Amino acid sequence: MKIALVNFAEYEKFIGTVSYKKDLEFLVENKIDYVDYCFNYNKKSDLLAGFKKALANPEIDLIWFVCGGNKTIKFLDDIDWEAVKKTNKIYAGASDFTHFSFKAVENGQVCYYGTSLQSIKEYHPTVASREYLVKFLKTAKVEKYKHQDLFKTVNCLDEEKIIGGHTFLTTFMLGETKVNLKDRFLFIEHHYIPGESLEDLEYFIDQLKMRIKGNLPKGFILGHSMLFGKKSKIMNVATINKKMVECLKEYNLPIAYIDHFKQIIKFS
């Protein structure tokens, strides 16, 4: 399988940075076949041109968005979505990728959520912790989900359609697309801006709840969310999940947890 590296999230040249040299080493070490369409560009026009080249290249199977950030929203109206549907690639990314994945799914495409290339060895420090990702990048196959039931019981999650992403980006994109949740599980994960608290998280969930009135999902899947706790320490995931369950259980829908740092989530 051949992978295209693209970037919509940051206007930054990555080619000379030490961190991205390590990230590219990950691809080389694992003999992952890739084409770089973004590492030496920091202008919107060039990054968009790189995506178009990836889309037009018949050898490309998977288009991987290499980093998170806050610029992807600027590209949505410039993308040729008819070309996206015609070429029928698959896509992967995380965080800011939520903008793209909602539009792609709305256009009948399949996306995979869970990781970007940036700082990949930091988030996956051992060879063993990266095995699932290497397998995915070579086969585009997702392992059977290992989930934890948090409220009620979720059965046969692997057979369910899933959509979602970063919490407040998901809320926004549910208003900008016509994705029907009634036959899908809604995946949400929240990663921090320094200073955010559980009360801030509750506010974001309240926004989401207003958005899904009349468009309730079959259930919820919580990802590996990240917030700062006291003394700027990363809060325990279980504590964050407990708050999310408190906010969502009023719907009496099943709520599960999947660590998307350890598994790739298929959106369709």
Secondary structure, 3 states (H helix, E strand, C coil): CEEEEECCCCCCCCCCCHHHHHHHHHHHHCCCEEEECCCCCCCHHHHHHHHHHHHHCCCCCEEEECCCCCCHHHHHHHCCHHHHHHHCCEEEECCCHHHHHHHHHHCCCEEEECCCCCCHHHHCCCHHHHHHHHHHHHHCCCCCCCCEEEECCCCCHHHCEEEEEEHHHHHHHHHHCCCCCCCEEEEEECECCCCCCHHHHHHHHHHHHHHCCCCCCCEEEECCCECECHHHCECCHHHHHHHHHHHHHHHCCCEEECCCCCCCEEEC
